[in-house]
Amino acid sequence: MLAYMSSKTAINAMTVLFAKELQDTPIKINSADPGYTATDLNGHTGYRTVEQGASIVVKLATLPSDGPSGGFFDENGVIPW
């Protein structure tokens, strides 16, 4: 669990770093939380479908030019970390 939590923290920190580095470009950098999605990684024990998990990824991938950058999001909005 320590390795998982450390890697998640590192990804969030990299998100903020890359967002700051690219703030003067049209590129948006965000992290997505798909929730506990049924995938091969967890033996399909997740309670969310792949389509449900992908919804935040699609939303972030299609942000308008004035959309957020440097955040951590799930389908309900910003997740503080």
C-alpha positions in Angstrom: 0.0 0.0 0.0 2.9 2.4 0.7 4.2 2.0 -2.9 0.7 2.7 -4.3 0.1 5.8 -2.1 3.6 7.1 -2.9 3.2 6.7 -6.6 -0.3 8.4 -6.5 1.3 11.4 -4.7 4.1 11.5 -7.2 1.7 11.6 -10.1 -0.3 14.4 -8.5 2.9 16.4 -7.9 4.0 15.8 -11.5 0.5 17.0 -12.7 1.0 20.3 -10.9 4.6 20.6 -12.1 3.7 20.0 -15.8 0.7 22.3 -15.6 2.9 25.1 -14.4 5.5 24.4 -17.0 2.9 24.5 -19.8 0.7 27.2 -18.5 1.4 29.5 -21.4 0.4 26.9 -23.9 -3.0 25.5 -24.9 -2.1 22.2 -23.3 -4.0 21.2 -20.2 -2.5 18.8 -17.6 -4.9 17.1 -15.1 -5.1 13.8 -13.2 -8.3 11.7 -13.3 -9.8 9.4 -10.7 -11.9 6.8 -12.5 -13.1 5.2 -9.2 -13.0 1.5 -8.4 -13.5 0.3 -11.9 -13.8 -3.4 -12.9 -10.6 -4.1 -14.8 -8.0 -6.8 -15.2 -5.9 -5.0 -12.6 -8.4 -5.9 -9.8 -9.8 -9.1 -11.2 -12.9 -7.3 -12.3 -14.0 -6.7 -8.7 -14.6 -3.0 -9.2 -18.2 -1.8 -8.9 -17.9 0.7 -11.8 -18.0 -0.2 -15.4 -15.2 0.7 -17.8 -17.5 3.2 -19.4 -18.2 4.9 -16.1 -14.5 5.0 -15.2 -13.7 6.5 -18.6 -16.2 9.3 -18.4 -13.8 11.6 -16.5 -11.0 10.8 -18.8 -13.1 11.8 -21.8 -14.2 15.0 -20.1 -10.7 16.0 -19.3 -9.4 15.1 -22.8 -12.0 17.4 -24.4 -11.7 20.5 -22.2 -12.2 23.8 -23.8 -9.3 26.2 -24.1 -10.3 28.0 -20.9 -10.6 24.7 -18.9 -8.7 23.9 -15.7 -5.2 22.7 -15.6 -3.2 21.2 -12.7 -6.0 19.5 -10.9 -7.2 16.1 -9.7 -10.7 15.3 -10.8 -13.4 12.6 -10.7 -16.8 12.8 -12.4 -18.1 15.0 -9.7 -15.4 17.7 -9.9 -12.2 18.6 -8.1 -10.8 16.1 -5.6 -8.5 17.8 -3.0 -5.3 16.1 -2.3 
